[in-house]
Amino acid sequence: MKNRLKVLRAERDWTQAQLAAELEVSRQTINAIEKGKFDPSLPLAFKAARLFGLSIEEIFQDEATP
Amino acid sequence: MNDSKADGDDRAANSNRNTTRLKIWTAAWVMTTAIAAFGAKLVWDFAPLPTIGAQFLNLGAGVGMIIATCRYVQGLDELQQMIFLQAGAITLGVGLVVGLSYDLLEDVRLIAFEPEISHLVMLMCLTFLLATIVGHWRYR
C-alpha cells in the first residue's frame, strides 16, 4: 500500500517523532509506514486522516489502484 | 500539535512503567525459582511446609510475571505488538519442534544423558531474542 504520510508530514514541517506522538505510536512505526514496510490498522489510518483533515483514500492508496 | 509532546511523554511514561513492572516481576520470578529449587536442599532440608510455601511463592510470582507481560504487550503500538507476536510464534514453534526432537533423542539412544528442560528454556529465550532483533531490523 502506498501512502502520502511523508509528504503530508513534510508540508507541516513535523518530525517523525512529533507525528508519532500525535498518533500515539512509536517513531519506528511511522518510519515503517512511510517506507511502505508496514500497513497501519484501520483505526490508525482513521486517526491519521482525522489529524491531517483528509479522507483515508487521500493518504493511503492501494498499489493495484491506477 | 500542541498536545503531541504531552501525548508522546504519556506514551513513553506508560511504556517505561510497563517495562519496569515487567522487570520487577521477572526478577521476582527468577529469585523465587532459585529459592524453590535450592532452598529445600540447602536451607530447610526438604521440610514440607517451607517447600510447599516456596512452590506457591514461585507460582504466584510466575502469575504476576504473566500479567505484567500482558500489560506490557497491551502498552505496545501495533507494529511492536506484531513483532512481539511473530517472535512469540517462532519461539513456540521452535520450542515445540526442537523440544520434542530433543526429548526423543534419549528414547532412540542417540544421546546418553537425560534431556534437561533448562536447555529448552535457554533455546526458547535465544530464539525469542533473535526473532525480536530480526523483527525490529526488518521494520527499521
N, CA and C atoms of all chains as a GROMACS GRO file, in nm:
protein
  618
    1MET      N    1   0.084  -0.119   0.000
    1MET     CA    2   0.000   0.000   0.000
    1MET      C    3   0.088   0.125   0.000
    2LYS      N    4   0.056   0.217  -0.093
    2LYS     CA    5   0.131   0.343  -0.100
    2LYS      C    6   0.065   0.442  -0.002
    3ASN      N    7   0.145   0.539   0.040
    3ASN     CA    8   0.085   0.644   0.123
    3ASN      C    9   0.160   0.776   0.108
    4ARG      N   10   0.092   0.886   0.146
    4ARG     CA   11   0.148   1.020   0.133
    4ARG      C   12   0.187   1.077   0.270
    5LEU      N   13   0.208   0.989   0.364
    5LEU     CA   14   0.234   1.033   0.500
    5LEU      C   15   0.358   1.123   0.510
    6LYS      N   16   0.464   1.083   0.439
    6LYS     CA   17   0.590   1.158   0.446
    6LYS      C   18   0.572   1.299   0.388
    7VAL      N   19   0.499   1.306   0.276
    7VAL     CA   20   0.474   1.435   0.210
    7VAL      C   21   0.390   1.525   0.299
    8LEU      N   22   0.283   1.468   0.353
    8LEU     CA   23   0.192   1.545   0.440
    8LEU      C   24   0.264   1.593   0.566
    9ARG      N   25   0.351   1.509   0.616
    9ARG     CA   26   0.427   1.545   0.736
    9ARG      C   27   0.525   1.658   0.704
   10ALA      N   28   0.592   1.645   0.588
   10ALA     CA   29   0.690   1.746   0.547
   10ALA      C   30   0.622   1.881   0.521
   11GLU      N   31   0.501   1.876   0.462
   11GLU     CA   32   0.427   2.000   0.436
   11GLU      C   33   0.399   2.078   0.565
   12ARG      N   34   0.381   2.003   0.672
   12ARG     CA   35   0.351   2.067   0.801
   12ARG      C   36   0.477   2.087   0.886
   13ASP      N   37   0.592   2.047   0.828
   13ASP     CA   38   0.720   2.062   0.896
   13ASP      C   39   0.724   1.988   1.030
   14TRP      N   40   0.665   1.870   1.031
   14TRP     CA   41   0.664   1.789   1.151
   14TRP      C   42   0.775   1.684   1.141
   15THR      N   43   0.830   1.647   1.253
   15THR     CA   44   0.927   1.537   1.255
   15THR      C   45   0.850   1.406   1.270
   16GLN      N   46   0.918   1.296   1.245
   16GLN     CA   47   0.854   1.165   1.264
   16GLN      C   48   0.813   1.147   1.411
   17ALA      N   49   0.898   1.197   1.501
   17ALA     CA   50   0.869   1.184   1.644
   17ALA      C   51   0.742   1.261   1.682
   18GLN      N   52   0.725   1.380   1.622
   18GLN     CA   53   0.605   1.460   1.651
   18GLN      C   54   0.479   1.390   1.601
   19LEU      N   55   0.489   1.338   1.477
   19LEU     CA   56   0.374   1.267   1.421
   19LEU      C   57   0.342   1.142   1.502
   20ALA      N   58   0.450   1.072   1.543
   20ALA     CA   59   0.432   0.951   1.624
   20ALA      C   60   0.360   0.983   1.755
   21ALA      N   61   0.402   1.093   1.818
   21ALA     CA   62   0.338   1.133   1.945
   21ALA      C   63   0.191   1.167   1.923
   22GLU      N   64   0.164   1.235   1.812
   22GLU     CA   65   0.027   1.274   1.781
   22GLU      C   66  -0.062   1.152   1.758
   23LEU      N   67  -0.006   1.050   1.691
   23LEU     CA   68  -0.083   0.930   1.660
   23LEU      C   69  -0.070   0.823   1.769
   24GLU      N   70   0.006   0.855   1.872
   24GLU     CA   71   0.028   0.763   1.985
   24GLU      C   72   0.084   0.628   1.942
   25VAL      N   73   0.186   0.636   1.856
   25VAL     CA   74   0.261   0.516   1.817
   25VAL      C   75   0.409   0.549   1.830
   26SER      N   76   0.495   0.449   1.803
   26SER     CA   77   0.639   0.474   1.813
   26SER      C   78   0.689   0.539   1.684
   27ARG      N   79   0.806   0.604   1.693
   27ARG     CA   80   0.865   0.665   1.574
   27ARG      C   81   0.898   0.557   1.470
   28GLN      N   82   0.936   0.439   1.519
   28GLN     CA   83   0.967   0.326   1.430
   28GLN      C   84   0.845   0.290   1.344
   29THR      N   85   0.728   0.298   1.403
   29THR     CA   86   0.605   0.266   1.329
   29THR      C   87   0.580   0.368   1.218
   30ILE      N   88   0.598   0.496   1.250
   30ILE     CA   89   0.580   0.600   1.147
   30ILE      C   90   0.679   0.578   1.034
   31ASN      N   91   0.804   0.550   1.069
   31ASN     CA   92   0.909   0.526   0.969
   31ASN      C   93   0.873   0.406   0.880
   32ALA      N   94   0.826   0.298   0.943
   32ALA     CA   95   0.791   0.177   0.867
   32ALA      C   96   0.672   0.203   0.775
   33ILE      N   97   0.575   0.282   0.821
   33ILE     CA   98   0.458   0.315   0.736
   33ILE      C   99   0.504   0.401   0.618
   34GLU      N  100   0.584   0.503   0.648
   34GLU     CA  101   0.631   0.593   0.540
   34GLU      C  102   0.710   0.518   0.434
   35LYS      N  103   0.788   0.419   0.477
   35LYS     CA  104   0.868   0.341   0.382
   35LYS      C  105   0.788   0.230   0.314
   36GLY      N  106   0.661   0.216   0.353
   36GLY     CA  107   0.577   0.113   0.292
   36GLY      C  108   0.606  -0.027   0.342
   37LYS      N  109   0.679  -0.037   0.454
   37LYS     CA  110   0.712  -0.169   0.508
   37LYS      C  111   0.601  -0.224   0.596
   38PHE      N  112   0.515  -0.135   0.644
   38PHE     CA  113   0.409  -0.176   0.736
   38PHE      C  114   0.281  -0.101   0.703
   39ASP      N  115   0.172  -0.175   0.692
   39ASP     CA  116   0.041  -0.113   0.666
   39ASP      C  117  -0.031  -0.092   0.799
   40PRO      N  118  -0.077   0.032   0.825
   40PRO     CA  119  -0.141   0.057   0.954
   40PRO      C  120  -0.279  -0.009   0.962
   41SER      N  121  -0.327  -0.025   1.085
   41SER     CA  122  -0.462  -0.077   1.104
   41SER      C  123  -0.562   0.031   1.062
   42LEU      N  124  -0.688  -0.009   1.049
   42LEU     CA  125  -0.792   0.086   1.010
   42LEU      C  126  -0.809   0.198   1.115
   43PRO      N  127  -0.811   0.165   1.246
   43PRO     CA  128  -0.821   0.274   1.344
   43PRO      C  129  -0.705   0.375   1.334
   44LEU      N  130  -0.584   0.325   1.309
   44LEU     CA  131  -0.469   0.417   1.298
   44LEU      C  132  -0.479   0.500   1.170
   45ALA      N  133  -0.526   0.439   1.062
   45ALA     CA  134  -0.546   0.512   0.936
   45ALA      C  135  -0.651   0.622   0.954
   46PHE      N  136  -0.758   0.591   1.026
   46PHE     CA  137  -0.862   0.691   1.054
   46PHE      C  138  -0.806   0.805   1.139
   47LYS      N  139  -0.722   0.769   1.234
   47LYS     CA  140  -0.662   0.868   1.324
   47LYS      C  141  -0.573   0.964   1.243
   48ALA      N  142  -0.495   0.905   1.150
   48ALA     CA  143  -0.408   0.987   1.064
   48ALA      C  144  -0.493   1.078   0.975
   49ALA      N  145  -0.602   1.022   0.922
   49ALA     CA  146  -0.690   1.100   0.835
   49ALA      C  147  -0.751   1.218   0.911
   50ARG      N  148  -0.795   1.192   1.035
   50ARG     CA  149  -0.851   1.299   1.120
   50ARG      C  150  -0.746   1.406   1.148
   51LEU      N  151  -0.625   1.362   1.174
   51LEU     CA  152  -0.516   1.456   1.208
   51LEU      C  153  -0.485   1.548   1.090
   52PHE      N  154  -0.480   1.492   0.970
   52PHE     CA  155  -0.447   1.572   0.852
   52PHE      C  156  -0.571   1.638   0.789
   53GLY      N  157  -0.687   1.605   0.840
   53GLY     CA  158  -0.811   1.661   0.786
   53GLY      C  159  -0.840   1.613   0.645
   54LEU      N  160  -0.803   1.490   0.617
   54LEU     CA  161  -0.824   1.431   0.484
   54LEU      C  162  -0.900   1.299   0.499
   55SER      N  163  -0.941   1.245   0.384
   55SER     CA  164  -1.003   1.111   0.388
   55SER      C  165  -0.889   1.007   0.384
   56ILE      N  166  -0.923   0.886   0.425
   56ILE     CA  167  -0.822   0.779   0.424
   56ILE      C  168  -0.765   0.760   0.283
   57GLU      N  169  -0.855   0.765   0.183
   57GLU     CA  170  -0.812   0.742   0.044
   57GLU      C  171  -0.714   0.849  -0.005
   58GLU      N  172  -0.722   0.967   0.056
   58GLU     CA  173  -0.630   1.073   0.015
   58GLU      C  174  -0.490   1.054   0.075
   59ILE      N  175  -0.481   0.968   0.174
   59ILE     CA  176  -0.350   0.941   0.237
   59ILE      C  177  -0.294   0.805   0.193
   60PHE      N  178  -0.383   0.705   0.195
   60PHE     CA  179  -0.340   0.568   0.162
   60PHE      C  180  -0.405   0.522   0.032
   61GLN      N  181  -0.322   0.468  -0.057
   61GLN     CA  182  -0.374   0.415  -0.183
   61GLN      C  183  -0.331   0.270  -0.202
   62ASP      N  184  -0.426   0.191  -0.253
   62ASP     CA  185  -0.395   0.052  -0.286
   62ASP      C  186  -0.299   0.052  -0.404
   63GLU      N  187  -0.195  -0.031  -0.397
   63GLU     CA  188  -0.094  -0.037  -0.504
   63GLU      C  189  -0.157  -0.076  -0.638
   64ALA      N  190  -0.265  -0.157  -0.631
   64ALA     CA  191  -0.328  -0.205  -0.755
   64ALA      C  192  -0.411  -0.096  -0.822
   65THR      N  193  -0.447   0.009  -0.743
   65THR     CA  194  -0.527   0.117  -0.799
   65THR      C  195  -0.443   0.202  -0.893
   66PRO      N  196  -0.490   0.225  -1.018
   66PRO     CA  197  -0.410   0.305  -1.113
   66PRO      C  198  -0.398   0.452  -1.070
   67MET      N  199  -0.101   2.017   1.710
   67MET     CA  200   0.026   1.959   1.755
   67MET      C  201   0.064   2.000   1.897
   68ASN      N  202  -0.017   2.090   1.960
   68ASN     CA  203   0.020   2.141   2.091
   68ASN      C  204   0.032   2.031   2.197
   69ASP      N  205  -0.057   1.932   2.184
   69ASP     CA  206  -0.058   1.827   2.285
   69ASP      C  207   0.031   1.709   2.249
   70SER      N  208   0.096   1.716   2.132
   70SER     CA  209   0.171   1.600   2.084
   70SER      C  210   0.284   1.562   2.178
   71LYS      N  211   0.353   1.663   2.234
   71LYS     CA  212   0.463   1.634   2.324
   71LYS      C  213   0.410   1.565   2.451
   72ALA      N  214   0.295   1.617   2.498
   72ALA     CA  215   0.233   1.556   2.618
   72ALA      C  216   0.189   1.413   2.588
   73ASP      N  217   0.128   1.391   2.468
   73ASP     CA  218   0.087   1.255   2.429
   73ASP      C  219   0.207   1.162   2.423
   74GLY      N  220   0.314   1.212   2.360
   74GLY     CA  221   0.436   1.133   2.347
   74GLY      C  222   0.496   1.101   2.483
   75ASP      N  223   0.498   1.202   2.571
   75ASP     CA  224   0.551   1.182   2.706
   75ASP      C  225   0.468   1.081   2.783
   76ASP      N  226   0.333   1.090   2.768
   76ASP     CA  227   0.242   0.995   2.834
   76ASP      C  228   0.272   0.852   2.788
   77ARG      N  229   0.286   0.840   2.655
   77ARG     CA  230   0.310   0.708   2.597
   77ARG      C  231   0.444   0.652   2.647
   78ALA      N  232   0.547   0.737   2.645
   78ALA     CA  233   0.681   0.695   2.691
   78ALA      C  234   0.677   0.659   2.839
   79ALA      N  235   0.606   0.741   2.917
   79ALA     CA  236   0.597   0.715   3.062
   79ALA      C  237   0.525   0.584   3.088
   80ASN      N  238   0.416   0.562   3.014
   80ASN     CA  239   0.338   0.438   3.029
   80ASN      C  240   0.422   0.317   2.990
   81SER      N  241   0.497   0.331   2.879
   81SER     CA  242   0.582   0.223   2.831
   81SER      C  243   0.691   0.192   2.934
   82ASN      N  244   0.753   0.298   2.989
   82ASN     CA  245   0.857   0.279   3.090
   82ASN      C  246   0.802   0.211   3.215
   83ARG      N  247   0.679   0.252   3.253
   83ARG     CA  248   0.615   0.193   3.371
   83ARG      C  249   0.590   0.043   3.349
   84ASN      N  250   0.538   0.009   3.229
   84ASN     CA  251   0.511  -0.132   3.199
   84ASN      C  252   0.640  -0.213   3.195
   85THR      N  253   0.747  -0.153   3.137
   85THR     CA  254   0.876  -0.223   3.128
   85THR      C  255   0.932  -0.246   3.268
   86THR      N  256   0.926  -0.143   3.352
   86THR     CA  257   0.977  -0.155   3.489
   86THR      C  258   0.901  -0.262   3.566
   87ARG      N  259   0.767  -0.261   3.550
   87ARG     CA  260   0.682  -0.360   3.618
   87ARG      C  261   0.720  -0.501   3.573
   88LEU      N  262   0.743  -0.518   3.442
   88LEU     CA  263   0.780  -0.650   3.390
   88LEU      C  264   0.917  -0.693   3.443
   89LYS      N  265   1.012  -0.598   3.450
   89LYS     CA  266   1.146  -0.630   3.503
   89LYS      C  267   1.136  -0.676   3.649
   90ILE      N  268   1.056  -0.606   3.727
   90ILE     CA  269   1.043  -0.639   3.870
   90ILE      C  270   0.982  -0.778   3.887
   91TRP      N  271   0.874  -0.806   3.812
   91TRP     CA  272   0.808  -0.937   3.824
   91TRP      C  273   0.897  -1.049   3.772
   92THR      N  274   0.974  -1.021   3.666
   92THR     CA  275   1.065  -1.123   3.613
   92THR      C  276   1.174  -1.154   3.715
   93ALA      N  277   1.230  -1.047   3.776
   93ALA     CA  278   1.333  -1.066   3.880
   93ALA      C  279   1.276  -1.144   3.997
   94ALA      N  280   1.151  -1.112   4.035
   94ALA     CA  281   1.086  -1.183   4.147
   94ALA      C  282   1.068  -1.330   4.113
   95TRP      N  283   1.028  -1.357   3.988
   95TRP     CA  284   1.006  -1.495   3.947
   95TRP      C  285   1.138  -1.574   3.946
   96VAL      N  286   1.245  -1.510   3.895
   96VAL     CA  287   1.377  -1.577   3.892
   96VAL      C  288   1.424  -1.606   4.035
   97MET      N  289   1.406  -1.508   4.122
   97MET     CA  290   1.451  -1.526   4.262
   97MET      C  291   1.371  -1.636   4.332
   98THR      N  292   1.238  -1.634   4.312
   98THR     CA  293   1.156  -1.736   4.379
   98THR      C  294   1.180  -1.876   4.319
   99THR      N  295   1.216  -1.878   4.189
   99THR     CA  296   1.253  -2.007   4.127
   99THR      C  297   1.380  -2.061   4.193
  100ALA      N  298   1.476  -1.973   4.215
  100ALA     CA  299   1.601  -2.013   4.280
  100ALA      C  300   1.573  -2.061   4.423
  101ILE      N  301   1.486  -1.988   4.494
  101ILE     CA  302   1.451  -2.027   4.632
  101ILE      C  303   1.382  -2.164   4.632
  102ALA      N  304   1.286  -2.182   4.538
  102ALA     CA  305   1.214  -2.309   4.530
  102ALA      C  306   1.306  -2.424   4.492
  103ALA      N  307   1.405  -2.394   4.406
  103ALA     CA  308   1.494  -2.500   4.358
  103ALA      C  309   1.601  -2.537   4.460
  104PHE      N  310   1.661  -2.435   4.525
  104PHE     CA  311   1.775  -2.463   4.611
  104PHE      C  312   1.744  -2.456   4.762
  105GLY      N  313   1.634  -2.388   4.796
  105GLY     CA  314   1.602  -2.370   4.937
  105GLY      C  315   1.584  -2.502   5.011
  106ALA      N  316   1.506  -2.591   4.951
  106ALA     CA  317   1.478  -2.719   5.017
  106ALA      C  318   1.607  -2.798   5.042
  107LYS      N  319   1.696  -2.791   4.945
  107LYS     CA  320   1.820  -2.869   4.955
  107LYS      C  321   1.921  -2.804   5.049
  108LEU      N  322   1.932  -2.672   5.037
  108LEU     CA  323   2.042  -2.604   5.107
  108LEU      C  324   2.002  -2.535   5.238
  109VAL      N  325   1.874  -2.500   5.253
  109VAL     CA  326   1.836  -2.419   5.369
  109VAL      C  327   1.748  -2.494   5.469
  110TRP      N  328   1.636  -2.550   5.423
  110TRP     CA  329   1.544  -2.609   5.521
  110TRP      C  330   1.534  -2.762   5.511
  111ASP      N  331   1.628  -2.823   5.448
  111ASP     CA  332   1.643  -2.969   5.446
  111ASP      C  333   1.512  -3.043   5.412
  112PHE      N  334   1.451  -3.001   5.306
  112PHE     CA  335   1.331  -3.066   5.249
  112PHE      C  336   1.210  -3.071   5.343
  113ALA      N  337   1.205  -2.981   5.441
  113ALA     CA  338   1.086  -2.974   5.529
  113ALA      C  339   0.965  -2.939   5.442
  114PRO      N  340   0.854  -3.012   5.457
  114PRO     CA  341   0.741  -2.996   5.362
  114PRO      C  342   0.680  -2.856   5.359
  115LEU      N  343   0.662  -2.796   5.479
  115LEU     CA  344   0.591  -2.668   5.484
  115LEU      C  345   0.663  -2.556   5.405
  116PRO      N  346   0.792  -2.531   5.435
  116PRO     CA  347   0.861  -2.427   5.356
  116PRO      C  348   0.874  -2.464   5.207
  117THR      N  349   0.883  -2.595   5.180
  117THR     CA  350   0.895  -2.638   5.039
  117THR      C  351   0.767  -2.603   4.962
  118ILE      N  352   0.652  -2.635   5.025
  118ILE     CA  353   0.523  -2.603   4.961
  118ILE      C  354   0.507  -2.452   4.949
  119GLY      N  355   0.545  -2.380   5.058
  119GLY     CA  356   0.537  -2.233   5.056
  119GLY      C  357   0.619  -2.173   4.944
  120ALA      N  358   0.740  -2.226   4.926
  120ALA     CA  359   0.830  -2.174   4.822
  120ALA      C  360   0.772  -2.200   4.682
  121GLN      N  361   0.708  -2.317   4.667
  121GLN     CA  362   0.648  -2.350   4.537
  121GLN      C  363   0.531  -2.255   4.505
  122PHE      N  364   0.448  -2.228   4.608
  122PHE     CA  365   0.335  -2.136   4.587
  122PHE      C  366   0.384  -1.994   4.560
  123LEU      N  367   0.491  -1.956   4.630
  123LEU     CA  368   0.551  -1.823   4.611
  123LEU      C  369   0.600  -1.810   4.466
  124ASN      N  370   0.664  -1.916   4.418
  124ASN     CA  371   0.715  -1.919   4.282
  124ASN      C  372   0.602  -1.912   4.179
  125LEU      N  373   0.495  -1.986   4.210
  125LEU     CA  374   0.378  -1.987   4.121
  125LEU      C  375   0.314  -1.848   4.117
  126GLY      N  376   0.302  -1.786   4.234
  126GLY     CA  377   0.243  -1.651   4.243
  126GLY      C  378   0.324  -1.549   4.165
  127ALA      N  379   0.457  -1.557   4.180
  127ALA     CA  380   0.544  -1.464   4.107
  127ALA      C  381   0.533  -1.489   3.956
  128GLY      N  382   0.517  -1.617   3.920
  128GLY     CA  383   0.500  -1.651   3.778
  128GLY      C  384   0.373  -1.592   3.719
  129VAL      N  385   0.265  -1.600   3.797
  129VAL     CA  386   0.137  -1.542   3.752
  129VAL      C  387   0.153  -1.390   3.738
  130GLY      N  388   0.221  -1.329   3.836
  130GLY     CA  389   0.247  -1.185   3.829
  130GLY      C  390   0.326  -1.147   3.706
  131MET      N  391   0.424  -1.231   3.673
  131MET     CA  392   0.506  -1.203   3.555
  131MET      C  393   0.423  -1.215   3.427
  132ILE      N  394   0.333  -1.313   3.422
  132ILE     CA  395   0.248  -1.330   3.304
  132ILE      C  396   0.156  -1.208   3.286
  133ILE      N  397   0.095  -1.164   3.398
  133ILE     CA  398   0.007  -1.047   3.392
  133ILE      C  399   0.085  -0.922   3.349
  134ALA      N  400   0.208  -0.907   3.404
  134ALA     CA  401   0.294  -0.793   3.367
  134ALA      C  402   0.329  -0.798   3.219
  135THR      N  403   0.350  -0.919   3.166
  135THR     CA  404   0.382  -0.934   3.024
  135THR      C  405   0.262  -0.892   2.938
  136CYS      N  406   0.142  -0.934   2.980
  136CYS     CA  407   0.020  -0.897   2.906
  136CYS      C  408   0.004  -0.745   2.902
  137ARG      N  409   0.025  -0.680   3.018
  137ARG     CA  410   0.013  -0.534   3.024
  137ARG      C  411   0.121  -0.467   2.938
  138TYR      N  412   0.239  -0.526   2.939
  138TYR     CA  413   0.350  -0.472   2.859
  138TYR      C  414   0.313  -0.477   2.710
  139VAL      N  415   0.258  -0.591   2.667
  139VAL     CA  416   0.221  -0.607   2.526
  139VAL      C  417   0.107  -0.511   2.489
  140GLN      N  418   0.010  -0.497   2.580
  140GLN     CA  419  -0.102  -0.405   2.554
  140GLN      C  420  -0.055  -0.260   2.541
  141GLY      N  421   0.056  -0.228   2.606
  141GLY     CA  422   0.111  -0.092   2.600
  141GLY      C  423   0.191  -0.064   2.474
  142LEU      N  424   0.223  -0.171   2.399
  142LEU     CA  425   0.300  -0.152   2.276
  142LEU      C  426   0.209  -0.100   2.165
  143ASP      N  427   0.267  -0.037   2.063
  143ASP     CA  428   0.184   0.004   1.949
  143ASP      C  429   0.169  -0.114   1.853
  144GLU      N  430   0.091  -0.096   1.746
  144GLU     CA  431   0.054  -0.212   1.663
  144GLU      C  432   0.172  -0.280   1.592
  145LEU      N  433   0.272  -0.201   1.551
  145LEU     CA  434   0.389  -0.263   1.486
  145LEU      C  435   0.469  -0.342   1.588
  146GLN      N  436   0.490  -0.283   1.706
  146GLN     CA  437   0.565  -0.352   1.811
  146GLN      C  438   0.492  -0.478   1.857
  147GLN      N  439   0.358  -0.471   1.863
  147GLN     CA  440   0.280  -0.589   1.901
  147GLN      C  441   0.298  -0.700   1.796
  148MET      N  442   0.300  -0.659   1.668
  148MET     CA  443   0.316  -0.757   1.561
  148MET      C  444   0.452  -0.826   1.570
  149ILE      N  445   0.558  -0.745   1.595
  149ILE     CA  446   0.693  -0.802   1.608
  149ILE      C  447   0.696  -0.899   1.726
  150PHE      N  448   0.634  -0.859   1.837
  150PHE     CA  449   0.629  -0.943   1.958
  150PHE      C  450   0.554  -1.073   1.928
  151LEU      N  451   0.441  -1.061   1.860
  151LEU     CA  452   0.359  -1.178   1.828
  151LEU      C  453   0.434  -1.274   1.735
  152GLN      N  454   0.501  -1.219   1.632
  152GLN     CA  455   0.576  -1.304   1.540
  152GLN      C  456   0.690  -1.375   1.613
  153ALA      N  457   0.761  -1.300   1.699
  153ALA     CA  458   0.872  -1.360   1.775
  153ALA      C  459   0.818  -1.471   1.866
  154GLY      N  460   0.701  -1.446   1.926
  154GLY     CA  461   0.639  -1.545   2.014
  154GLY      C  462   0.600  -1.671   1.937
  155ALA      N  463   0.546  -1.651   1.816
  155ALA     CA  464   0.503  -1.765   1.734
  155ALA      C  465   0.624  -1.849   1.691
  156ILE      N  466   0.731  -1.781   1.651
  156ILE     CA  467   0.853  -1.853   1.610
  156ILE      C  468   0.909  -1.931   1.729
  157THR      N  469   0.911  -1.865   1.846
  157THR     CA  470   0.964  -1.930   1.967
  157THR      C  471   0.881  -2.052   2.004
  158LEU      N  472   0.749  -2.039   1.995
  158LEU     CA  473   0.661  -2.152   2.026
  158LEU      C  474   0.688  -2.269   1.931
  159GLY      N  475   0.700  -2.239   1.803
  159GLY     CA  476   0.727  -2.342   1.702
  159GLY      C  477   0.860  -2.410   1.725
  160VAL      N  478   0.963  -2.329   1.746
  160VAL     CA  479   1.097  -2.386   1.769
  160VAL      C  480   1.097  -2.468   1.898
  161GLY      N  481   1.033  -2.414   2.001
  161GLY     CA  482   1.029  -2.484   2.130
  161GLY      C  483   0.961  -2.619   2.118
  162LEU      N  484   0.851  -2.622   2.046
  162LEU     CA  485   0.774  -2.746   2.030
  162LEU      C  486   0.850  -2.848   1.946
  163VAL      N  487   0.895  -2.804   1.829
  163VAL     CA  488   0.961  -2.897   1.735
  163VAL      C  489   1.094  -2.947   1.792
  164VAL      N  490   1.182  -2.853   1.831
  164VAL     CA  491   1.313  -2.893   1.882
  164VAL      C  492   1.299  -2.965   2.017
  165GLY      N  493   1.205  -2.916   2.101
  165GLY     CA  494   1.186  -2.978   2.232
  165GLY      C  495   1.147  -3.124   2.221
  166LEU      N  496   1.053  -3.155   2.134
  166LEU     CA  497   1.010  -3.294   2.118
  166LEU      C  498   1.120  -3.380   2.057
  167SER      N  499   1.191  -3.324   1.957
  167SER     CA  500   1.300  -3.399   1.895
  167SER      C  501   1.410  -3.427   1.997
  168TYR      N  502   1.440  -3.324   2.078
  168TYR     CA  503   1.544  -3.336   2.181
  168TYR      C  504   1.506  -3.444   2.282
  169ASP      N  505   1.380  -3.447   2.320
  169ASP     CA  506   1.333  -3.547   2.415
  169ASP      C  507   1.341  -3.688   2.356
  170LEU      N  508   1.319  -3.694   2.226
  170LEU     CA  509   1.319  -3.824   2.157
  170LEU      C  510   1.460  -3.884   2.144
  171LEU      N  511   1.560  -3.792   2.143
  171LEU     CA  512   1.698  -3.837   2.124
  171LEU      C  513   1.741  -3.942   2.226
  172GLU      N  514   1.697  -3.924   2.351
  172GLU     CA  515   1.734  -4.020   2.455
  172GLU      C  516   1.660  -4.153   2.434
  173ASP      N  517   1.531  -4.141   2.397
  173ASP     CA  518   1.450  -4.262   2.376
  173ASP      C  519   1.508  -4.350   2.265
  174VAL      N  520   1.560  -4.288   2.161
  174VAL     CA  521   1.614  -4.367   2.050
  174VAL      C  522   1.765  -4.390   2.066
  175ARG      N  523   1.814  -4.354   2.184
  175ARG     CA  524   1.953  -4.381   2.226
  175ARG      C  525   2.058  -4.312   2.137
  176LEU      N  526   2.026  -4.191   2.096
  176LEU     CA  527   2.126  -4.114   2.022
  176LEU      C  528   2.209  -4.027   2.116
  177ILE      N  529   2.152  -4.001   2.236
  177ILE     CA  530   2.230  -3.932   2.340
  177ILE      C  531   2.224  -4.015   2.468
  178ALA      N  532   2.332  -4.006   2.546
  178ALA     CA  533   2.340  -4.091   2.666
  178ALA      C  534   2.284  -4.022   2.790
  179PHE      N  535   2.267  -3.890   2.783
  179PHE     CA  536   2.220  -3.818   2.902
  179PHE      C  537   2.071  -3.786   2.890
  180GLU      N  538   2.013  -3.752   3.007
  180GLU     CA  539   1.870  -3.717   3.008
  180GLU      C  540   1.851  -3.572   2.963
  181PRO      N  541   1.764  -3.546   2.867
  181PRO     CA  542   1.742  -3.407   2.822
  181PRO      C  543   1.696  -3.318   2.937
  182GLU      N  544   1.754  -3.200   2.945
  182GLU     CA  545   1.722  -3.106   3.052
  182GLU      C  546   1.623  -3.000   3.002
  183ILE      N  547   1.522  -2.970   3.083
  183ILE     CA  548   1.424  -2.867   3.046
  183ILE      C  549   1.492  -2.730   3.035
  184SER      N  550   1.599  -2.711   3.115
  184SER     CA  551   1.670  -2.582   3.114
  184SER      C  552   1.732  -2.554   2.976
  185HIS      N  553   1.774  -2.661   2.907
  185HIS     CA  554   1.830  -2.642   2.772
  185HIS      C  555   1.722  -2.586   2.678
  186LEU      N  556   1.601  -2.640   2.692
  186LEU     CA  557   1.490  -2.595   2.609
  186LEU      C  558   1.454  -2.449   2.641
  187VAL      N  559   1.456  -2.415   2.770
  187VAL     CA  560   1.426  -2.276   2.811
  187VAL      C  561   1.530  -2.181   2.752
  188MET      N  562   1.657  -2.222   2.758
  188MET     CA  563   1.764  -2.137   2.702
  188MET      C  564   1.745  -2.119   2.552
  189LEU      N  565   1.712  -2.230   2.483
  189LEU     CA  566   1.689  -2.222   2.338
  189LEU      C  567   1.574  -2.128   2.307
  190MET      N  568   1.465  -2.139   2.385
  190MET     CA  569   1.348  -2.054   2.360
  190MET      C  570   1.380  -1.906   2.386
  191CYS      N  571   1.458  -1.880   2.490
  191CYS     CA  572   1.498  -1.741   2.519
  191CYS      C  573   1.581  -1.684   2.404
  192LEU      N  574   1.678  -1.762   2.359
  192LEU     CA  575   1.765  -1.716   2.249
  192LEU      C  576   1.686  -1.697   2.120
  193THR      N  577   1.591  -1.790   2.095
  193THR     CA  578   1.508  -1.780   1.975
  193THR      C  579   1.423  -1.653   1.979
  194PHE      N  580   1.362  -1.626   2.096
  194PHE     CA  581   1.278  -1.507   2.110
  194PHE      C  582   1.360  -1.380   2.091
  195LEU      N  583   1.479  -1.379   2.151
  195LEU     CA  584   1.568  -1.262   2.141
  195LEU      C  585   1.606  -1.238   1.995
  196LEU      N  586   1.649  -1.344   1.928
  196LEU     CA  587   1.691  -1.333   1.788
  196LEU      C  588   1.574  -1.290   1.699
  197ALA      N  589   1.457  -1.352   1.719
  197ALA     CA  590   1.339  -1.319   1.638
  197ALA      C  591   1.295  -1.175   1.660
  198THR      N  592   1.309  -1.126   1.782
  198THR     CA  593   1.273  -0.986   1.812
  198THR      C  594   1.371  -0.890   1.743
  199ILE      N  595   1.500  -0.923   1.750
  199ILE     CA  596   1.601  -0.837   1.685
  199ILE      C  597   1.578  -0.834   1.535
  200VAL      N  598   1.556  -0.951   1.474
  200VAL     CA  599   1.530  -0.957   1.329
  200VAL      C  600   1.403  -0.880   1.294
  201GLY      N  601   1.300  -0.893   1.376
  201GLY     CA  602   1.174  -0.822   1.354
  201GLY      C  603   1.194  -0.671   1.353
  202HIS      N  604   1.266  -0.621   1.451
  202HIS     CA  605   1.293  -0.476   1.457
  202HIS      C  606   1.381  -0.432   1.340
  203TRP      N  607   1.474  -0.518   1.303
  203TRP     CA  608   1.564  -0.486   1.190
  203TRP      C  609   1.484  -0.477   1.059
  204ARG      N  610   1.388  -0.569   1.042
  204ARG     CA  611   1.305  -0.570   0.920
  204ARG      C  612   1.224  -0.442   0.904
  205TYR      N  613   1.176  -0.388   1.014
  205TYR     CA  614   1.089  -0.269   1.009
  205TYR      C  615   1.161  -0.142   1.053
  206ARG      N  616   1.294  -0.143   1.048
  206ARG     CA  617   1.370  -0.026   1.095
  206ARG      C  618   1.355   0.092   0.998
   0.00000   0.00000   0.00000
